[in-house]
């Protein structure tokens, strides 16, 4: 693991049964876990000590939670029968940057969040 970034490296854990007398596999190993490395912090030992690496792994099903960013755009939404739900996605971050939720803005009152949202009729 020295000099290698293991982040997102594939991980497979298999279970196999061995014959205790011959130490040969009784049957093919069965996969029990498929995933990828989420982190691998290294423990650097003192001189003469023992070190090690612990792998933090996540299941391959985590990839099912990723969203395709194109589906969150206004252009894509318009292809769905003129849907305009995400019309203000690209500018909404600018509105919220000036809103001081639950506190007064220095030098005067806070910005009223209702004044920042366009009224859709």
N, CA, C and O atoms as a GROMACS GRO file, in nm:
protein
  484
    1UNK      N    1   0.081  -0.120   0.000
    1UNK     CA    2   0.000   0.000   0.000
    1UNK      C    3   0.086   0.126   0.000
    1UNK      O    4   0.033   0.236  -0.021
    2UNK      N    5   0.215   0.114   0.022
    2UNK     CA    6   0.303   0.230   0.020
    2UNK      C    7   0.306   0.289  -0.121
    2UNK      O    8   0.326   0.218  -0.218
    3UNK      N    9   0.287   0.418  -0.130
    3UNK     CA   10   0.295   0.485  -0.259
    3UNK      C   11   0.180   0.457  -0.352
    3UNK      O   12   0.190   0.484  -0.472
    4UNK      N   13   0.070   0.403  -0.303
    4UNK     CA   14  -0.044   0.370  -0.387
    4UNK      C   15  -0.170   0.428  -0.326
    4UNK      O   16  -0.197   0.405  -0.208
    5UNK      N   17  -0.246   0.502  -0.402
    5UNK     CA   18  -0.373   0.556  -0.354
    5UNK      C   19  -0.481   0.453  -0.383
    5UNK      O   20  -0.520   0.432  -0.498
    6UNK      N   21  -0.528   0.389  -0.279
    6UNK     CA   22  -0.623   0.279  -0.295
    6UNK      C   23  -0.768   0.325  -0.304
    6UNK      O   24  -0.857   0.242  -0.319
    7UNK      N   25  -0.794   0.454  -0.295
    7UNK     CA   26  -0.932   0.503  -0.300
    7UNK      C   27  -1.001   0.455  -0.427
    7UNK      O   28  -0.948   0.469  -0.537
    8UNK      N   29  -1.118   0.400  -0.412
    8UNK     CA   30  -1.203   0.346  -0.519
    8UNK      C   31  -1.146   0.218  -0.582
    8UNK      O   32  -1.194   0.176  -0.688
    9UNK      N   33  -1.048   0.156  -0.521
    9UNK     CA   34  -0.998   0.029  -0.574
    9UNK      C   35  -1.103  -0.079  -0.548
    9UNK      O   36  -1.167  -0.078  -0.443
   10UNK      N   37  -1.121  -0.173  -0.641
   10UNK     CA   38  -1.221  -0.278  -0.620
   10UNK      C   39  -1.180  -0.374  -0.508
   10UNK      O   40  -1.062  -0.403  -0.488
   11UNK      N   41  -1.281  -0.421  -0.434
   11UNK     CA   42  -1.260  -0.515  -0.323
   11UNK      C   43  -1.355  -0.632  -0.342
   11UNK      O   44  -1.474  -0.612  -0.369
   12UNK      N   45  -1.304  -0.752  -0.327
   12UNK     CA   46  -1.386  -0.873  -0.329
   12UNK      C   47  -1.347  -0.958  -0.209
   12UNK      O   48  -1.229  -0.983  -0.185
   13UNK      N   49  -1.448  -1.002  -0.134
   13UNK     CA   50  -1.425  -1.094  -0.023
   13UNK      C   51  -1.501  -1.221  -0.056
   13UNK      O   52  -1.622  -1.218  -0.081
   14UNK      N   53  -1.430  -1.333  -0.054
   14UNK     CA   54  -1.488  -1.463  -0.087
   14UNK      C   55  -1.481  -1.555   0.033
   14UNK      O   56  -1.393  -1.540   0.119
   15UNK      N   57  -1.572  -1.651   0.041
   15UNK     CA   58  -1.568  -1.753   0.144
   15UNK      C   59  -1.548  -1.887   0.074
   15UNK      O   60  -1.623  -1.925  -0.016
   16UNK      N   61  -1.447  -1.956   0.118
   16UNK     CA   62  -1.419  -2.088   0.062
   16UNK      C   63  -1.395  -2.187   0.175
   16UNK      O   64  -1.335  -2.153   0.277
   17UNK      N   65  -1.440  -2.309   0.156
   17UNK     CA   66  -1.420  -2.414   0.256
   17UNK      C   67  -1.306  -2.505   0.212
   17UNK      O   68  -1.296  -2.543   0.095
   18UNK      N   69  -1.222  -2.539   0.308
   18UNK     CA   70  -1.104  -2.621   0.281
   18UNK      C   71  -1.118  -2.755   0.354
   18UNK      O   72  -1.174  -2.762   0.463
   19UNK      N   73  -1.065  -2.858   0.294
   19UNK     CA   74  -1.056  -2.988   0.359
   19UNK      C   75  -0.942  -2.979   0.461
   19UNK      O   76  -0.829  -2.948   0.423
   20UNK      N   77  -0.969  -3.004   0.589
   20UNK     CA   78  -0.864  -2.987   0.690
   20UNK      C   79  -0.746  -3.083   0.673
   20UNK      O   80  -0.635  -3.052   0.717
   21UNK      N   81  -0.767  -3.198   0.611
   21UNK     CA   82  -0.658  -3.294   0.596
   21UNK      C   83  -0.565  -3.255   0.481
   21UNK      O   84  -0.443  -3.259   0.495
   22UNK      N   85  -0.623  -3.218   0.368
   22UNK     CA   86  -0.541  -3.191   0.250
   22UNK      C   87  -0.518  -3.041   0.228
   22UNK      O   88  -0.431  -3.004   0.149
   23UNK      N   89  -0.596  -2.955   0.296
   23UNK     CA   90  -0.592  -2.810   0.279
   23UNK      C   91  -0.621  -2.768   0.134
   23UNK      O   92  -0.572  -2.666   0.087
   24UNK      N   93  -0.701  -2.849   0.066
   24UNK     CA   94  -0.746  -2.816  -0.069
   24UNK      C   95  -0.891  -2.769  -0.062
   24UNK      O   96  -0.965  -2.812   0.027
   25UNK      N   97  -0.931  -2.682  -0.152
   25UNK     CA   98  -1.070  -2.634  -0.149
   25UNK      C   99  -1.169  -2.747  -0.178
   25UNK      O  100  -1.146  -2.830  -0.265
   26UNK      N  101  -1.278  -2.747  -0.102
   26UNK     CA  102  -1.384  -2.846  -0.121
   26UNK      C  103  -1.473  -2.807  -0.238
   26UNK      O  104  -1.521  -2.893  -0.312
   27UNK      N  105  -1.495  -2.678  -0.255
   27UNK     CA  106  -1.580  -2.625  -0.362
   27UNK      C  107  -1.526  -2.487  -0.399
   27UNK      O  108  -1.446  -2.430  -0.325
   28UNK      N  109  -1.568  -2.434  -0.512
   28UNK     CA  110  -1.524  -2.299  -0.548
   28UNK      C  111  -1.566  -2.197  -0.442
   28UNK      O  112  -1.671  -2.211  -0.380
   29UNK      N  113  -1.484  -2.096  -0.424
   29UNK     CA  114  -1.515  -1.990  -0.328
   29UNK      C  115  -1.637  -1.911  -0.375
   29UNK      O  116  -1.657  -1.888  -0.494
   30UNK      N  117  -1.718  -1.869  -0.278
   30UNK     CA  118  -1.840  -1.794  -0.307
   30UNK      C  119  -1.818  -1.648  -0.268
   30UNK      O  120  -1.773  -1.622  -0.156
   31UNK      N  121  -1.847  -1.552  -0.357
   31UNK     CA  122  -1.831  -1.412  -0.320
   31UNK      C  123  -1.929  -1.372  -0.210
   31UNK      O  124  -2.049  -1.399  -0.221
   32UNK      N  125  -1.879  -1.309  -0.106
   32UNK     CA  126  -1.962  -1.264   0.005
   32UNK      C  127  -1.976  -1.113   0.008
   32UNK      O  128  -2.073  -1.062   0.065
   33UNK      N  129  -1.882  -1.040  -0.051
   33UNK     CA  130  -1.885  -0.895  -0.051
   33UNK      C  131  -1.817  -0.843  -0.176
   33UNK      O  132  -1.707  -0.887  -0.210
   34UNK      N  133  -1.881  -0.749  -0.244
   34UNK     CA  134  -1.823  -0.678  -0.357
   34UNK      C  135  -1.835  -0.529  -0.328
   34UNK      O  136  -1.942  -0.482  -0.289
   35UNK      N  137  -1.727  -0.457  -0.348
   35UNK     CA  138  -1.733  -0.315  -0.320
   35UNK      C  139  -1.607  -0.245  -0.364
   35UNK      O  140  -1.538  -0.288  -0.456
   36UNK      N  141  -1.578  -0.135  -0.296
   36UNK     CA  142  -1.460  -0.057  -0.327
   36UNK      C  143  -1.406   0.007  -0.200
   36UNK      O  144  -1.478   0.022  -0.101
   37UNK      N  145  -1.280   0.044  -0.206
   37UNK     CA  146  -1.214   0.106  -0.092
   37UNK      C  147  -1.263   0.250  -0.080
   37UNK      O  148  -1.262   0.326  -0.177
   38UNK      N  149  -1.305   0.286   0.041
   38UNK     CA  150  -1.349   0.422   0.068
   38UNK      C  151  -1.238   0.504   0.132
   38UNK      O  152  -1.239   0.627   0.125
   39UNK      N  153  -1.144   0.437   0.196
   39UNK     CA  154  -1.032   0.504   0.259
   39UNK      C  155  -0.935   0.401   0.312
   39UNK      O  156  -0.973   0.288   0.341
   40UNK      N  157  -0.810   0.440   0.324
   40UNK     CA  158  -0.707   0.348   0.374
   40UNK      C  159  -0.605   0.426   0.455
   40UNK      O  160  -0.494   0.450   0.408
   41UNK      N  161  -0.642   0.466   0.578
   41UNK     CA  162  -0.546   0.540   0.659
   41UNK      C  163  -0.430   0.451   0.701
   41UNK      O  164  -0.450   0.337   0.743
   42UNK      N  165  -0.310   0.504   0.690
   42UNK     CA  166  -0.190   0.427   0.723
   42UNK      C  167  -0.145   0.462   0.864
   42UNK      O  168  -0.147   0.579   0.903
   43UNK      N  169  -0.104   0.360   0.939
   43UNK     CA  170  -0.044   0.382   1.070
   43UNK      C  171   0.106   0.369   1.053
   43UNK      O  172   0.156   0.260   1.024
   44UNK      N  173   0.176   0.476   1.071
   44UNK     CA  174   0.322   0.475   1.058
   44UNK      C  175   0.379   0.436   1.195
   44UNK      O  176   0.358   0.507   1.293
   45UNK      N  177   0.450   0.325   1.203
   45UNK     CA  178   0.501   0.280   1.332
   45UNK      C  179   0.629   0.354   1.372
   45UNK      O  180   0.696   0.418   1.290
   46UNK      N  181   0.660   0.344   1.499
   46UNK     CA  182   0.789   0.395   1.546
   46UNK      C  183   0.897   0.300   1.495
   46UNK      O  184   0.867   0.191   1.447
   47UNK      N  185   1.021   0.342   1.504
   47UNK     CA  186   1.132   0.260   1.457
   47UNK      C  187   1.129   0.127   1.532
   47UNK      O  188   1.127   0.125   1.655
   48UNK      N  189   1.130   0.018   1.459
   48UNK     CA  190   1.127  -0.116   1.518
   48UNK      C  191   0.988  -0.165   1.552
   48UNK      O  192   0.972  -0.279   1.598
   49UNK      N  193   0.885  -0.082   1.532
   49UNK     CA  194   0.747  -0.122   1.565
   49UNK      C  195   0.677  -0.182   1.444
   49UNK      O  196   0.735  -0.194   1.336
   50UNK      N  197   0.552  -0.219   1.464
   50UNK     CA  198   0.472  -0.277   1.357
   50UNK      C  199   0.367  -0.177   1.312
   50UNK      O  200   0.303  -0.111   1.393
   51UNK      N  201   0.350  -0.166   1.183
   51UNK     CA  202   0.249  -0.078   1.126
   51UNK      C  203   0.141  -0.160   1.060
   51UNK      O  204   0.140  -0.282   1.066
   52UNK      N  205   0.051  -0.091   0.997
   52UNK     CA  206  -0.055  -0.162   0.928
   52UNK      C  207  -0.144  -0.066   0.853
   52UNK      O  208  -0.130   0.056   0.862
   53UNK      N  209  -0.235  -0.123   0.779
   53UNK     CA  210  -0.331  -0.045   0.702
   53UNK      C  211  -0.468  -0.106   0.726
   53UNK      O  212  -0.487  -0.227   0.713
   54UNK      N  213  -0.563  -0.022   0.762
   54UNK     CA  214  -0.702  -0.066   0.774
   54UNK      C  215  -0.778  -0.008   0.656
   54UNK      O  216  -0.773   0.112   0.630
   55UNK      N  217  -0.848  -0.093   0.585
   55UNK     CA  218  -0.926  -0.047   0.470
   55UNK      C  219  -1.069  -0.020   0.512
   55UNK      O  220  -1.133  -0.105   0.575
   56UNK      N  221  -1.119   0.095   0.479
   56UNK     CA  222  -1.261   0.125   0.496
   56UNK      C  223  -1.324   0.097   0.360
   56UNK      O  224  -1.292   0.164   0.262
   57UNK      N  225  -1.414   0.000   0.355
   57UNK     CA  226  -1.474  -0.039   0.228
   57UNK      C  227  -1.624  -0.012   0.230
   57UNK      O  228  -1.687  -0.012   0.336
   58UNK      N  229  -1.680   0.010   0.112
   58UNK     CA  230  -1.824   0.030   0.096
   58UNK      C  231  -1.873  -0.066  -0.011
   58UNK      O  232  -1.799  -0.105  -0.101
   59UNK      N  233  -1.998  -0.101   0.000
   59UNK     CA  234  -2.058  -0.197  -0.093
   59UNK      C  235  -2.072  -0.138  -0.233
   59UNK      O  236  -2.080  -0.016  -0.250
   60UNK      N  237  -2.074  -0.226  -0.331
   60UNK     CA  238  -2.090  -0.180  -0.470
   60UNK      C  239  -2.228  -0.119  -0.492
   60UNK      O  240  -2.247  -0.047  -0.590
   61UNK      N  241  -2.322  -0.145  -0.404
   61UNK     CA  242  -2.456  -0.087  -0.420
   61UNK      C  243  -2.455   0.064  -0.395
   61UNK      O  244  -2.553   0.132  -0.427
   62UNK      N  245  -2.348   0.116  -0.340
   62UNK     CA  246  -2.338   0.260  -0.320
   62UNK      C  247  -2.343   0.333  -0.454
   62UNK      O  248  -2.392   0.446  -0.461
   63UNK      N  249  -2.295   0.271  -0.559
   63UNK     CA  250  -2.297   0.336  -0.690
   63UNK      C  251  -2.440   0.361  -0.739
   63UNK      O  252  -2.461   0.444  -0.827
   64UNK      N  253  -2.537   0.290  -0.682
   64UNK     CA  254  -2.676   0.312  -0.721
   64UNK      C  255  -2.729   0.444  -0.668
   64UNK      O  256  -2.834   0.491  -0.715
   65UNK      N  257  -2.661   0.506  -0.572
   65UNK     CA  258  -2.707   0.633  -0.517
   65UNK      C  259  -2.656   0.753  -0.596
   65UNK      O  260  -2.700   0.865  -0.570
   66UNK      N  261  -2.567   0.732  -0.690
   66UNK     CA  262  -2.516   0.844  -0.771
   66UNK      C  263  -2.624   0.890  -0.868
   66UNK      O  264  -2.695   0.810  -0.928
   67UNK      N  265  -2.633   1.020  -0.882
   67UNK     CA  266  -2.730   1.078  -0.974
   67UNK      C  267  -2.658   1.130  -1.098
   67UNK      O  268  -2.544   1.176  -1.090
   68UNK      N  269  -2.725   1.123  -1.207
   68UNK     CA  270  -2.671   1.180  -1.330
   68UNK      C  271  -2.698   1.330  -1.328
   68UNK      O  272  -2.814   1.370  -1.331
   69UNK      N  273  -2.593   1.414  -1.324
   69UNK     CA  274  -2.617   1.558  -1.312
   69UNK      C  275  -2.696   1.617  -1.428
   69UNK      O  276  -2.762   1.720  -1.410
   70UNK      N  277  -2.693   1.557  -1.544
   70UNK     CA  278  -2.768   1.612  -1.657
   70UNK      C  279  -2.919   1.610  -1.629
   70UNK      O  280  -2.993   1.693  -1.681
   71UNK      N  281  -2.963   1.516  -1.546
   71UNK     CA  282  -3.106   1.506  -1.518
   71UNK      C  283  -3.154   1.614  -1.422
   71UNK      O  284  -3.274   1.628  -1.399
   72UNK      N  285  -3.060   1.691  -1.366
   72UNK     CA  286  -3.098   1.799  -1.275
   72UNK      C  287  -3.088   1.935  -1.343
   72UNK      O  288  -3.083   2.037  -1.275
   73UNK      N  289  -3.086   1.938  -1.474
   73UNK     CA  290  -3.075   2.065  -1.545
   73UNK      C  291  -3.212   2.105  -1.601
   73UNK      O  292  -3.299   2.022  -1.624
   74UNK      N  293  -3.227   2.234  -1.622
   74UNK     CA  294  -3.351   2.285  -1.678
   74UNK      C  295  -3.371   2.235  -1.821
   74UNK      O  296  -3.483   2.206  -1.861
   75UNK      N  297  -3.261   2.226  -1.898
   75UNK     CA  298  -3.271   2.180  -2.036
   75UNK      C  299  -3.327   2.038  -2.043
   75UNK      O  300  -3.411   2.008  -2.127
   76UNK      N  301  -3.278   1.952  -1.954
   76UNK     CA  302  -3.328   1.814  -1.955
   76UNK      C  303  -3.474   1.810  -1.913
   76UNK      O  304  -3.554   1.737  -1.972
   77UNK      N  305  -3.509   1.888  -1.811
   77UNK     CA  306  -3.646   1.886  -1.762
   77UNK      C  307  -3.744   1.934  -1.870
   77UNK      O  308  -3.857   1.886  -1.876
   78UNK      N  309  -3.702   2.028  -1.955
   78UNK     CA  310  -3.791   2.077  -2.059
   78UNK      C  311  -3.824   1.969  -2.161
   78UNK      O  312  -3.929   1.975  -2.225
   79UNK      N  313  -3.735   1.870  -2.177
   79UNK     CA  314  -3.764   1.762  -2.270
   79UNK      C  315  -3.874   1.671  -2.218
   79UNK      O  316  -3.929   1.589  -2.292
   80UNK      N  317  -3.906   1.684  -2.092
   80UNK     CA  318  -4.012   1.603  -2.032
   80UNK      C  319  -4.143   1.682  -2.033
   80UNK      O  320  -4.189   1.729  -1.929
   81UNK      N  321  -4.202   1.697  -2.148
   81UNK     CA  322  -4.329   1.764  -2.169
   81UNK      C  323  -4.328   1.908  -2.117
   81UNK      O  324  -4.427   1.955  -2.060
   82UNK      N  325  -4.214   1.978  -2.137
   82UNK     CA  326  -4.206   2.119  -2.100
   82UNK      C  327  -4.194   2.144  -1.951
   82UNK      O  328  -4.224   2.254  -1.905
   83UNK      N  329  -4.151   2.047  -1.873
   83UNK     CA  330  -4.137   2.061  -1.728
   83UNK      C  331  -4.038   2.173  -1.696
   83UNK      O  332  -3.925   2.170  -1.746
   84UNK      N  333  -4.077   2.269  -1.616
   84UNK     CA  334  -3.990   2.382  -1.579
   84UNK      C  335  -3.960   2.381  -1.430
   84UNK      O  336  -3.933   2.487  -1.373
   85UNK      N  337  -3.963   2.266  -1.365
   85UNK     CA  338  -3.942   2.257  -1.221
   85UNK      C  339  -3.806   2.311  -1.179
   85UNK      O  340  -3.795   2.376  -1.075
   86UNK      N  341  -3.702   2.286  -1.257
   86UNK     CA  342  -3.566   2.328  -1.220
   86UNK      C  343  -3.523   2.455  -1.295
   86UNK      O  344  -3.404   2.473  -1.322
   87UNK      N  345  -3.616   2.540  -1.326
   87UNK     CA  346  -3.589   2.661  -1.403
   87UNK      C  347  -3.485   2.752  -1.338
   87UNK      O  348  -3.406   2.814  -1.409
   88UNK      N  349  -3.482   2.760  -1.206
   88UNK     CA  350  -3.394   2.854  -1.137
   88UNK      C  351  -3.275   2.786  -1.070
   88UNK      O  352  -3.213   2.845  -0.982
   89UNK      N  353  -3.241   2.664  -1.110
   89UNK     CA  354  -3.128   2.592  -1.049
   89UNK      C  355  -2.997   2.668  -1.059
   89UNK      O  356  -2.923   2.675  -0.962
   90UNK      N  357  -2.968   2.726  -1.174
   90UNK     CA  358  -2.838   2.788  -1.194
   90UNK      C  359  -2.821   2.920  -1.119
   90UNK      O  360  -2.708   2.963  -1.100
   91UNK      N  361  -2.928   2.985  -1.077
   91UNK     CA  362  -2.915   3.113  -1.007
   91UNK      C  363  -2.959   3.106  -0.861
   91UNK      O  364  -2.938   3.203  -0.788
   92UNK      N  365  -3.016   2.998  -0.818
   92UNK     CA  366  -3.068   2.989  -0.680
   92UNK      C  367  -2.957   3.000  -0.577
   92UNK      O  368  -2.981   3.051  -0.467
   93UNK      N  369  -2.836   2.954  -0.607
   93UNK     CA  370  -2.726   2.964  -0.512
   93UNK      C  371  -2.693   3.109  -0.480
   93UNK      O  372  -2.654   3.140  -0.367
   94UNK      N  373  -2.707   3.197  -0.575
   94UNK     CA  374  -2.681   3.339  -0.553
   94UNK      C  375  -2.784   3.404  -0.463
   94UNK      O  376  -2.752   3.495  -0.387
   95UNK      N  377  -2.907   3.358  -0.469
   95UNK     CA  378  -3.011   3.413  -0.383
   95UNK      C  379  -2.982   3.378  -0.238
   95UNK      O  380  -2.992   3.463  -0.149
   96UNK      N  381  -2.947   3.251  -0.214
   96UNK     CA  382  -2.930   3.205  -0.077
   96UNK      C  383  -2.801   3.256  -0.013
   96UNK      O  384  -2.789   3.252   0.109
   97UNK      N  385  -2.706   3.303  -0.093
   97UNK     CA  386  -2.580   3.353  -0.037
   97UNK      C  387  -2.603   3.479   0.045
   97UNK      O  388  -2.525   3.507   0.136
   98UNK      N  389  -2.706   3.556   0.015
   98UNK     CA  390  -2.732   3.682   0.085
   98UNK      C  391  -2.835   3.669   0.196
   98UNK      O  392  -2.867   3.768   0.261
   99UNK      N  393  -2.887   3.551   0.219
   99UNK     CA  394  -2.989   3.532   0.322
   99UNK      C  395  -2.920   3.492   0.452
   99UNK      O  396  -2.843   3.397   0.455
  100UNK      N  397  -2.949   3.566   0.559
  100UNK     CA  398  -2.894   3.536   0.690
  100UNK      C  399  -3.005   3.475   0.774
  100UNK      O  400  -3.083   3.546   0.838
  101UNK      N  401  -3.012   3.345   0.774
  101UNK     CA  402  -3.121   3.275   0.840
  101UNK      C  403  -3.107   3.284   0.991
  101UNK      O  404  -3.005   3.243   1.047
  102UNK      N  405  -3.209   3.339   1.058
  102UNK     CA  406  -3.214   3.340   1.204
  102UNK      C  407  -3.120   3.440   1.269
  102UNK      O  408  -3.101   3.434   1.391
  103UNK      N  409  -3.062   3.531   1.195
  103UNK     CA  410  -2.974   3.631   1.256
  103UNK      C  411  -2.984   3.760   1.177
  103UNK      O  412  -3.017   3.761   1.058
  104UNK      N  413  -2.954   3.869   1.245
  104UNK     CA  414  -2.957   3.999   1.178
  104UNK      C  415  -2.826   4.022   1.106
  104UNK      O  416  -2.720   3.984   1.156
  105UNK      N  417  -2.832   4.082   0.990
  105UNK     CA  418  -2.713   4.114   0.912
  105UNK      C  419  -2.644   4.234   0.973
  105UNK      O  420  -2.710   4.329   1.016
  106UNK      N  421  -2.510   4.231   0.979
  106UNK     CA  422  -2.435   4.344   1.034
  106UNK      C  423  -2.463   4.469   0.952
  106UNK      O  424  -2.464   4.465   0.829
  107UNK      N  425  -2.486   4.581   1.022
  107UNK     CA  426  -2.509   4.707   0.951
  107UNK      C  427  -2.654   4.724   0.908
  107UNK      O  428  -2.682   4.810   0.824
  108UNK      N  429  -2.743   4.648   0.961
  108UNK     CA  430  -2.883   4.662   0.924
  108UNK      C  431  -2.953   4.529   0.935
  108UNK      O  432  -2.893   4.429   0.974
  109UNK      N  433  -3.078   4.527   0.900
  109UNK     CA  434  -3.156   4.405   0.908
  109UNK      C  435  -3.116   4.304   0.802
  109UNK      O  436  -3.053   4.339   0.703
  110UNK      N  437  -3.154   4.182   0.823
  110UNK     CA  438  -3.125   4.076   0.726
  110UNK      C  439  -3.212   4.090   0.602
  110UNK      O  440  -3.307   4.168   0.601
  111UNK      N  441  -3.180   4.018   0.500
  111UNK     CA  442  -3.256   4.020   0.376
  111UNK      C  443  -3.377   3.930   0.393
  111UNK      O  444  -3.367   3.818   0.442
  112UNK      N  445  -3.491   3.980   0.352
  112UNK     CA  446  -3.613   3.899   0.358
  112UNK      C  447  -3.608   3.794   0.248
  112UNK      O  448  -3.607   3.830   0.130
  113UNK      N  449  -3.604   3.664   0.283
  113UNK     CA  450  -3.591   3.561   0.180
  113UNK      C  451  -3.706   3.562   0.080
  113UNK      O  452  -3.688   3.520  -0.034
  114UNK      N  453  -3.824   3.610   0.119
  114UNK     CA  454  -3.937   3.612   0.026
  114UNK      C  455  -3.915   3.712  -0.086
  114UNK      O  456  -3.971   3.697  -0.195
  115UNK      N  457  -3.832   3.814  -0.061
  115UNK     CA  458  -3.805   3.914  -0.164
  115UNK      C  459  -3.712   3.860  -0.271
  115UNK      O  460  -3.705   3.916  -0.380
  116UNK      N  461  -3.640   3.751  -0.242
  116UNK     CA  462  -3.544   3.696  -0.336
  116UNK      C  463  -3.603   3.595  -0.432
  116UNK      O  464  -3.548   3.570  -0.540
  117UNK      N  465  -3.715   3.536  -0.394
  117UNK     CA  466  -3.777   3.432  -0.475
  117UNK      C  467  -3.872   3.495  -0.574
  117UNK      O  468  -3.963   3.569  -0.534
  118UNK      N  469  -3.854   3.468  -0.704
  118UNK     CA  470  -3.946   3.527  -0.802
  118UNK      C  471  -4.085   3.470  -0.787
  118UNK      O  472  -4.103   3.352  -0.758
  119UNK      N  473  -4.182   3.553  -0.807
  119UNK     CA  474  -4.321   3.509  -0.798
  119UNK      C  475  -4.361   3.454  -0.934
  119UNK      O  476  -4.350   3.521  -1.036
  120UNK      N  477  -4.408   3.329  -0.933
  120UNK     CA  478  -4.449   3.262  -1.057
  120UNK      C  479  -4.601   3.263  -1.062
  120UNK      O  480  -4.667   3.214  -0.970
  121UNK      N  481  -4.654   3.317  -1.168
  121UNK     CA  482  -4.801   3.325  -1.182
  121UNK      C  483  -4.847   3.227  -1.285
  121UNK      O  484  -4.967   3.217  -1.312
   0.00000   0.00000   0.00000
